[in-house]
Amino acid sequence: MATINFGGVDETVITRDEFPLFKAQEFLKDDTIAVLGYGVQGPGQALNLRDNGFNVIVGQREDSASWQKAVEDGWVPGETLFGLEEAAERGTIVCYLLSDAGQIALWPAIKEKLTPGKTLYFSHGFGVTFNDQTGIVPPKDIDVILVAPKGSGTSLRRLFVAGGGLNSSFAIFQDASGEAFTKATALGIGVGSGYLFQTDFKKEVYSDLTGERGVLMGALAGIIEAQYQVLRQRGHSPSEAFNETVEELTQSLVPLVGENGMDWMFANCSVTAQRGALDWKGKFREATLPVLNDLYDSVASGAEAKRTIERGSTPDYREKLQEELKEVRESELWQTGAKVRELRSNTTNVEA
């Protein structure tokens, strides 16, 4: 393990130097890793593990589009692709990567397959942390661990193929074997993590739910809508409003901030932009702090979990979700975005 100073705070993390891939392969050489679910995280983790030389099978509902996707990705029915319950029975490590609602629905059947000595692996602390609502209480004679890549399964796979890695948190909920820490580390390296930092199930889900409702998606979408609306109401065209609100953010600024940090971004823009950003960032921080604190309290109280479970389990959830997404997709803002992306693509294909 390596001790690294993050912003003045020393943290212990695990990198590929401390725990190289060959060590992970050796540790898990006798295990069959069953990845249950082939939707969001499943494909990236399963494919990365397979490409890294681990013994991997996939479990998925046979009548689903994800089953066909798994076949297209090279998983062979009856050999490396099985129904969910059969895969869970065959696996010594069961990676429970279904949606939170899917995990709740399937849990009674999967729990029966978790015989003594097996390992139950999550990439989200939701089911275990909110077990009073989910009913997910693992047997005491198995290891229960977590590896949570800090990004989508698509990003995990894309970075892996490019030779990079997505950072991941890991946690131990239950160590029946005495080797749960090493097991989680080996799997974290196996799925293609850049480095691993330790947390616990509760902190993982609290930070995750706050992040996706906050900066990562909810707050980002909300502030984009607000700025676009202000510019349109003040007489700016859809194209101008979108380019100033979204296009510069996603195509220029965010990649640069990711590469070099916000301080670099401030230092490498015009004096006008510098002054405006520095003068206004505090106002935005103070305005959003109460909202983010309310959000965290809602997560910690279990209210967000309750709403997610109740809404996600209604029979017409998918239908109503499509209506909500349709409203977003057909808004002037995102219709403008579709046209801008089209023009961006056409521009890059024009020969000089």
ZAMARGU-4260 file (C-alpha; in steps of 0.2 Angstrom, whole numbers, plus 5000, padded with zeros to 4 digits):
<rodrens>
0) 5000/5000/5000 | 5006/5018/4996 | 5003/5033/5007 | 4999/5048/4996 | 4996/5066/5002
5) 4979/5072/4995 | 4977/5091/4997 | 4987/5090/5014 | 4979/5074/5020 | 4988/5058/5020
10) 4978/5043/5013 | 4983/5025/5011 | 4979/5019/4993 | 4983/5003/4983 | 4990/5005/4966
15) 4995/4993/4952 | 5013/4994/4958 | 5009/4988/4976 | 4997/4975/4969 | 5001/4970/4951
20) 4989/4961/4940 | 4999/4944/4941 | 4997/4944/4960 | 4978/4946/4957 | 4978/4933/4944
25) 4987/4921/4956 | 4976/4924/4971 | 4960/4921/4961 | 4966/4907/4950 | 4954/4894/4957
30) 4939/4906/4958 | 4924/4907/4946 | 4918/4925/4945 | 4900/4926/4941 | 4895/4943/4935
35) 4876/4945/4938 | 4868/4958/4927 | 4874/4965/4910 | 4867/4982/4910 | 4877/4997/4917
40) 4892/4990/4926 | 4891/4972/4921 | 4898/4973/4903 | 4914/4983/4908 | 4918/4973/4923
45) 4915/4956/4915 | 4925/4960/4899 | 4939/4968/4909 | 4941/4953/4920 | 4940/4941/4905
50) 4953/4951/4896 | 4964/4951/4911 | 4964/4932/4912 | 4951/4928/4925 | 4939/4914/4925
55) 4923/4924/4922 | 4905/4919/4918 | 4890/4930/4916 | 4872/4928/4922 | 4858/4937/4914
60) 4839/4935/4910 | 4837/4925/4894 | 4823/4935/4887 | 4832/4952/4889 | 4841/4963/4877
65) 4856/4962/4888 | 4857/4943/4885 | 4859/4947/4867 | 4872/4960/4870 | 4882/4948/4880
70) 4881/4935/4866 | 4887/4949/4854 | 4902/4952/4866 | 4907/4934/4865 | 4899/4926/4880
75) 4893/4909/4875 | 4877/4902/4881 | 4879/4886/4891 | 4898/4889/4893 | 4901/4907/4899
80) 4883/4914/4899 | 4869/4907/4910 | 4853/4912/4918 | 4855/4922/4934 | 4852/4908/4946
85) 4863/4896/4938 | 4877/4908/4936 | 4876/4912/4955 | 4876/4893/4959 | 4892/4891/4948
90) 4901/4906/4954 | 4913/4906/4969 | 4913/4925/4968 | 4895/4932/4964 | 4896/4950/4958
95) 4879/4957/4961 | 4878/4970/4948 | 4859/4971/4944 | 4850/4987/4947 | 4846/4991/4965
100) 4827/4986/4961 | 4833/4970/4952 | 4844/4966/4967 | 4829/4967/4979 | 4818/4957/4968
105) 4831/4943/4965 | 4838/4942/4982 | 4828/4927/4989 | 4834/4916/4975 | 4852/4922/4975
110) 4853/4921/4994 | 4850/4902/4992 | 4865/4900/4981 | 4877/4909/4993 | 4884/4893/5002
115) 4898/4894/5015 | 4914/4900/5008 | 4908/4910/4994 | 4910/4929/4991 | 4896/4941/4988
120) 4903/4956/4978 | 4894/4973/4976 | 4898/4989/4966 | 4886/4999/4976 | 4883/4999/4995
125) 4864/5003/4993 | 4857/4985/4996 | 4867/4981/5011 | 4866/4999/5019 | 4848/5001/5017
130) 4844/4982/5021 | 4829/4988/5032 | 4821/4993/5016 | 4829/4981/5004 | 4829/4965/5014
135) 4847/4961/5008 | 4855/4953/5023 | 4870/4942/5018 | 4873/4925/5026 | 4886/4926/5040
140) 4898/4912/5033 | 4902/4922/5017 | 4914/4936/5012 | 4905/4952/5007 | 4915/4965/4998
145) 4913/4980/4987 | 4923/4988/4973 | 4915/5003/4966 | 4923/5011/4950 | 4921/5030/4950
150) 4912/5031/4934 | 4901/5022/4922 | 4904/5004/4916 | 4906/5012/4898 | 4920/5023/4905
155) 4928/5009/4914 | 4929/4998/4898 | 4935/5013/4887 | 4949/5017/4898 | 4954/4999/4900
160) 4955/4997/4881 | 4965/5013/4880 | 4977/5006/4893 | 4971/5017/4907 | 4961/5014/4923
165) 4946/5021/4932 | 4949/5024/4951 | 4938/5014/4962 | 4934/5013/4980 | 4933/4996/4990
170) 4926/4990/5006 | 4924/4975/5017 | 4907/4972/5025 | 4910/4954/5031 | 4926/4944/5032
175) 4922/4926/5035 | 4937/4919/5026 | 4950/4931/5034 | 4955/4935/5016 | 4942/4947/5011
180) 4954/4962/5010 | 4965/4954/4998 | 4950/4947/4988 | 4943/4964/4986 | 4960/4971/4981
185) 4963/4958/4968 | 4945/4961/4960 | 4948/4979/4960 | 4964/4977/4950 | 4956/4964/4940
190) 4941/4975/4934 | 4954/4988/4928 | 4955/5001/4942 | 4969/5014/4941 | 4970/5015/4960
195) 4960/5009/4975 | 4955/5019/4990 | 4946/5011/5005 | 4929/5016/5012 | 4914/5007/5019
200) 4898/5002/5012 | 4888/5016/5021 | 4901/5030/5015 | 4901/5023/4998 | 4882/5024/4996
205) 4880/5041/5005 | 4894/5049/4993 | 4887/5040/4978 | 4869/5046/4980 | 4874/5063/4985
210) 4886/5064/4970 | 4874/5058/4957 | 4860/5069/4963 | 4872/5084/4965 | 4886/5089/4954
215) 4887/5074/4943 | 4870/5074/4936 | 4856/5082/4946 | 4864/5099/4950 | 4873/5099/4933
220) 4857/5097/4923 | 4848/5110/4934 | 4861/5124/4932 | 4862/5120/4914 | 4844/5122/4912
225) 4844/5138/4922 | 4858/5147/4913 | 4850/5142/4896 | 4834/5149/4901 | 4841/5165/4907
230) 4850/5168/4891 | 4835/5164/4880 | 4824/5175/4890 | 4836/5189/4888 | 4836/5188/4869
235) 4850/5176/4865 | 4847/5163/4851 | 4846/5144/4855 | 4863/5141/4847 | 4871/5155/4856
240) 4863/5150/4873 | 4868/5131/4871 | 4886/5135/4865 | 4889/5146/4880 | 4881/5135/4892
245) 4885/5117/4887 | 4897/5116/4872 | 4911/5126/4880 | 4909/5116/4896 | 4909/5099/4889
250) 4921/5101/4874 | 4934/5113/4881 | 4933/5117/4899 | 4929/5101/4908 | 4942/5091/4899
255) 4955/5104/4903 | 4950/5105/4922 | 4951/5086/4922 | 4969/5086/4915 | 4976/5101/4924
260) 4964/5107/4938 | 4953/5122/4941 | 4968/5133/4947 | 4976/5130/4930 | 4960/5134/4921
265) 4959/5150/4930 | 4977/5154/4926 | 4975/5151/4908 | 4959/5161/4903 | 4957/5179/4900
270) 4958/5192/4914 | 4939/5195/4911 | 4935/5177/4913 | 4947/5175/4928 | 4939/5190/4938
275) 4921/5185/4934 | 4924/5166/4939 | 4934/5171/4955 | 4921/5184/4960 | 4906/5173/4957
280) 4911/5156/4963 | 4909/5160/4981 | 4891/5166/4978 | 4887/5149/4969 | 4895/5139/4983
285) 4885/5148/4997 | 4869/5147/4987 | 4871/5128/4984 | 4878/5123/5001 | 4861/5122/5009
290) 4854/5112/4995 | 4868/5100/4996 | 4866/5098/5015 | 4848/5095/5013 | 4852/5082/5000
295) 4865/5073/5011 | 4852/5073/5025 | 4840/5065/5014 | 4852/5052/5009 | 4858/5048/5026
300) 4840/5047/5033 | 4835/5033/5020 | 4822/5045/5012 | 4831/5044/4995 | 4832/5025/4996
305) 4814/5024/5000 | 4809/5035/4986 | 4820/5025/4974 | 4813/5009/4979 | 4795/5014/4979
310) 4796/5023/4962 | 4807/5009/4954 | 4796/4995/4960 | 4779/5002/4952 | 4773/4992/4937
315) 4773/5007/4926 | 4790/5014/4931 | 4798/5011/4914 | 4784/5019/4905 | 4783/5035/4916
320) 4802/5036/4915 | 4802/5036/4896 | 4789/5050/4897 | 4801/5060/4909 | 4816/5057/4897
325) 4805/5061/4882 | 4801/5078/4890 | 4820/5082/4892 | 4825/5075/4875 | 4812/5086/4866
330) 4815/5102/4876 | 4822/5116/4865 | 4838/5115/4875 | 4843/5097/4871 | 4835/5098/4854
335) 4848/5112/4851 | 4861/5101/4858 | 4857/5087/4846 | 4859/5099/4831 | 4875/5106/4839
340) 4883/5088/4841 | 4878/5084/4823 | 4886/5100/4816 | 4901/5096/4827 | 4903/5079/4820
345) 4901/5085/4802 | 4914/5099/4805 | 4927/5086/4811 | 4924/5076/4795 | 4927/5090/4783
350) 4943/5089/4774 | 4955/5103/4776
</rodrens>
